[in-house]
Amino acid sequence: MDKFNKLTSIAAPLEMINVDTDMIIPKQFLKTIKRTGLGKHLFHEMRYKADGKDNFDFVLNRMPYRNAKILLAGANFGCGSSREHAAWALHDFGIRCIIAPSFGDIFFSNCQKNGMLPIKMGELDVQFFMQTATKGGEFTIDLEKQRVNLPNGAPIPFQYDEFAKHCLLNGLDDIGLTLEKAADIDTFEAAQKKTQPWLYSAKGAA
Amino acid sequence: MSEPRTLFEKIWDSHVVAATPDGTSTLYVDRHLVHEVTSPQAFESLRLAGRKVRRPDATLAVADHNVPTTNRAAGIADPESRIQVETLATNTREFGITYFSMDDVRQGIVHIVGPEQGMTQPGMTIVCGDSHTSTHGAFGALAFGIGTSEVEHVLATQTLVQRRPKTMRVSVEGKVPDGVTAKDIVLAIIGKIGTAGGTGYVIEYAGRAIREQSMEGRMTICNMSIEAGARAGVIAPDEKTIAYLRGRPMAPQAKDFDAAAAFWRTLPSDTDAVFDREVTINAGEIAPQVTWGTSPDEVVAITGKVPDPAKENDPQRRAKMQRALKYMGLTAGTAMTDIAISRVFIGSCTNARIEDLRAAAGVVKGRKVAASVQAMVVPGSGLVKLQAEKEGLADVFRAAGFEWREPGCSMCLAMNADRLEPGERCASTSNRNFEGRQGRGGRTHLVSPEMAAAAAVTGKLADVRALAPVGR
């Protein structure tokens, strides 16, 4: 997984609440068996007109936001389906950090598994960021210090989960980390097999 | 004496393999369901890393999202869909996982198959790369949806690293009025707490109106927990739960069953258990529900009207409402029962179990689908389909003019060939009315199976309680 430490970029304001994962990546693009190449389909129905041409009303189709690595969004961003394709599509487009007042739980964790930084911040902070972003200028996200630095330099602190921060800063493969606990898993299974043997003798399973 | 604990806390505590001081836990996963859309990348990464599936015996796979619901013999026409389904077959063979193929009568929607096979049991942790995994919580299991990276993590380690969610109890007190179903209850709950109301929580549904639900009804309610933002919903297991599981192929057998049942009876929340948040709803006040917008919390009683964004004070909410009305082609103030529909979909992991089909058939019997409407029934599994055919329900639907299809997710998310055309309006028993969910430009109104049936025969959104009796 890519490390996430510091990111400097312009930020694209997407002033909508309840942006669901069907909006982020519609179902017709979920038929892939790969993780890559989804960026061109990101926000497909909002980004393209019915004839396939760019819809310039949509923020990511306008300069300078086409090159944004930071997305600012309304509450409950990424609600709905568990499709990690939503995180992959954002990543493939170039987005590395999303700031919103709240997120869908599964989407939030999917982002972190892909080296992206979703940040929950207060409603007023996000609104202020959106206003700032409309004037252009680069934001700097500093995960180590847990600060968002605005184009005028003012730092705004944010909270972050310690474990998730540690994994993101170091680009850790969490399967590798868990496999280091294999002995604990063995012990758990041995104990569970004694108290609930039926969990280990399921008929119909392989 | 130990602290009183909730059902969720009992399950969580008994599955912690390792915990860190900062509050994250490595949680053991008892059962893992797998489908074709969210698993190929996980298997591919396992292969690249040279890792094995830790517990193939605790894993079950079935293709549901991409499968055709007509003419199965012809295979899957769309090459991408076909490759995805074939990839699941290959992956499960390579890693030794049980797979119900498209021609297996047990094939169906993953969240209908698990309970039907008795794989879903109280006290378990169950995951699947699908947000509607919350369905299995109806059995008193902690069940939640995960992304593909987490699917890979579970395949490799049979665990997940998780932060403990907060607890919310939603008590639906009193008796549910006639004509009001599990779907109406859960839509009313979502309408009350909002699509993000449950974010960060596990919801326990409690109260008389929940206890009196059948297992099918409880599954409908837990299924839509995610539409309130909650990754999981649970309902206390009781004698109904135990009776449902007895004799199912993957449930404990013989003496094991009695031992398991004794354990299951210890799981309900202790009387004095404390929840982080409590919500109470009076069942008597719930009428049949129908969504008007593009988010499941944009819902009203069928007796209500399309709401007016001008009356919403919050500017972001107002903008969302205006966008929804534009997308849905609706005008504020319109009576819901004045809205004409042209499509009806009875299906999905929310409402495609045998009881749902019985309820819808009960409304349809002796009536005809309106001439302006194309209506279809997509059973949740091959076994549900077979049962419905045995009971004569399929004949009732066909005689009325419904299409009787093969099992799968179908037009709940329109990944296969079943979809709405732009501007088409559908009464649907599915779970999401998002923009484009059932096809680009398609307009979805979420309803119960009974209400979908009533819409089919009247050609508009209709109050099932107000249908004139069928004459002989």
Boltz contact constraints between the chains, C-beta under 6 A:
constraints:
  - contact:
      token1: [A, 17]
      token2: [B, 316]
      max_distance: 6.0
  - contact:
      token1: [A, 17]
      token2: [B, 320]
      max_distance: 6.0
  - contact:
      token1: [A, 18]
      token2: [B, 195]
      max_distance: 6.0
  - contact:
      token1: [A, 18]
      token2: [B, 295]
      max_distance: 6.0
  - contact:
      token1: [A, 20]
      token2: [B, 434]
      max_distance: 6.0
  - contact:
      token1: [A, 22]
      token2: [B, 434]
      max_distance: 6.0
  - contact:
      token1: [A, 22]
      token2: [B, 437]
      max_distance: 6.0
  - contact:
      token1: [A, 26]
      token2: [B, 436]
      max_distance: 6.0
  - contact:
      token1: [A, 27]
      token2: [B, 413]
      max_distance: 6.0
  - contact:
      token1: [A, 27]
      token2: [B, 415]
      max_distance: 6.0
  - contact:
      token1: [A, 30]
      token2: [B, 37]
      max_distance: 6.0
  - contact:
      token1: [A, 31]
      token2: [B, 80]
      max_distance: 6.0
  - contact:
      token1: [A, 31]
      token2: [B, 81]
      max_distance: 6.0
  - contact:
      token1: [A, 31]
      token2: [B, 84]
      max_distance: 6.0
  - contact:
      token1: [A, 33]
      token2: [B, 40]
      max_distance: 6.0
  - contact:
      token1: [A, 33]
      token2: [B, 87]
      max_distance: 6.0
  - contact:
      token1: [A, 35]
      token2: [B, 41]
      max_distance: 6.0
  - contact:
      token1: [A, 45]
      token2: [B, 436]
      max_distance: 6.0
  - contact:
      token1: [A, 74]
      token2: [B, 316]
      max_distance: 6.0
  - contact:
      token1: [A, 76]
      token2: [B, 196]
      max_distance: 6.0
  - contact:
      token1: [A, 79]
      token2: [B, 195]
      max_distance: 6.0
  - contact:
      token1: [A, 81]
      token2: [B, 131]
      max_distance: 6.0
  - contact:
      token1: [A, 82]
      token2: [B, 129]
      max_distance: 6.0
  - contact:
      token1: [A, 82]
      token2: [B, 130]
      max_distance: 6.0
  - contact:
      token1: [A, 82]
      token2: [B, 131]
      max_distance: 6.0
  - contact:
      token1: [A, 82]
      token2: [B, 145]
      max_distance: 6.0
  - contact:
      token1: [A, 82]
      token2: [B, 147]
      max_distance: 6.0
  - contact:
      token1: [A, 84]
      token2: [B, 147]
      max_distance: 6.0
  - contact:
      token1: [A, 84]
      token2: [B, 148]
      max_distance: 6.0
  - contact:
      token1: [A, 102]
      token2: [B, 196]
      max_distance: 6.0
  - contact:
      token1: [A, 105]
      token2: [B, 231]
      max_distance: 6.0
  - contact:
      token1: [A, 106]
      token2: [B, 145]
      max_distance: 6.0
  - contact:
      token1: [A, 106]
      token2: [B, 147]
      max_distance: 6.0
  - contact:
      token1: [A, 110]
      token2: [B, 147]
      max_distance: 6.0
  - contact:
      token1: [A, 113]
      token2: [B, 149]
      max_distance: 6.0
  - contact:
      token1: [A, 162]
      token2: [B, 22]
      max_distance: 6.0
  - contact:
      token1: [A, 163]
      token2: [B, 22]
      max_distance: 6.0
  - contact:
      token1: [A, 163]
      token2: [B, 24]
      max_distance: 6.0
  - contact:
      token1: [A, 174]
      token2: [B, 161]
      max_distance: 6.0
  - contact:
      token1: [A, 175]
      token2: [B, 153]
      max_distance: 6.0
  - contact:
      token1: [A, 175]
      token2: [B, 156]
      max_distance: 6.0
  - contact:
      token1: [A, 178]
      token2: [B, 157]
      max_distance: 6.0
  - contact:
      token1: [A, 178]
      token2: [B, 159]
      max_distance: 6.0
  - contact:
      token1: [A, 181]
      token2: [B, 18]
      max_distance: 6.0
  - contact:
      token1: [A, 184]
      token2: [B, 17]
      max_distance: 6.0
  - contact:
      token1: [A, 184]
      token2: [B, 18]
      max_distance: 6.0
  - contact:
      token1: [A, 185]
      token2: [B, 17]
      max_distance: 6.0
  - contact:
      token1: [A, 188]
      token2: [B, 17]
      max_distance: 6.0
  - contact:
      token1: [A, 188]
      token2: [B, 28]
      max_distance: 6.0
  - contact:
      token1: [A, 198]
      token2: [B, 252]
      max_distance: 6.0
  - contact:
      token1: [A, 198]
      token2: [B, 256]
      max_distance: 6.0
  - contact:
      token1: [A, 198]
      token2: [B, 260]
      max_distance: 6.0
  - contact:
      token1: [A, 199]
      token2: [B, 30]
      max_distance: 6.0
  - contact:
      token1: [A, 202]
      token2: [B, 250]
      max_distance: 6.0
  - contact:
      token1: [A, 203]
      token2: [B, 249]
      max_distance: 6.0
  - contact:
      token1: [A, 204]
      token2: [B, 249]
      max_distance: 6.0
  - contact:
      token1: [A, 204]
      token2: [B, 250]
      max_distance: 6.0
  - contact:
      token1: [A, 205]
      token2: [B, 57]
      max_distance: 6.0
  - contact:
      token1: [A, 205]
      token2: [B, 98]
      max_distance: 6.0
  - contact:
      token1: [A, 206]
      token2: [B, 56]
      max_distance: 6.0
  - contact:
      token1: [A, 206]
      token2: [B, 57]
      max_distance: 6.0
  - contact:
      token1: [A, 206]
      token2: [B, 96]
      max_distance: 6.0
  - contact:
      token1: [A, 206]
      token2: [B, 98]
      max_distance: 6.0
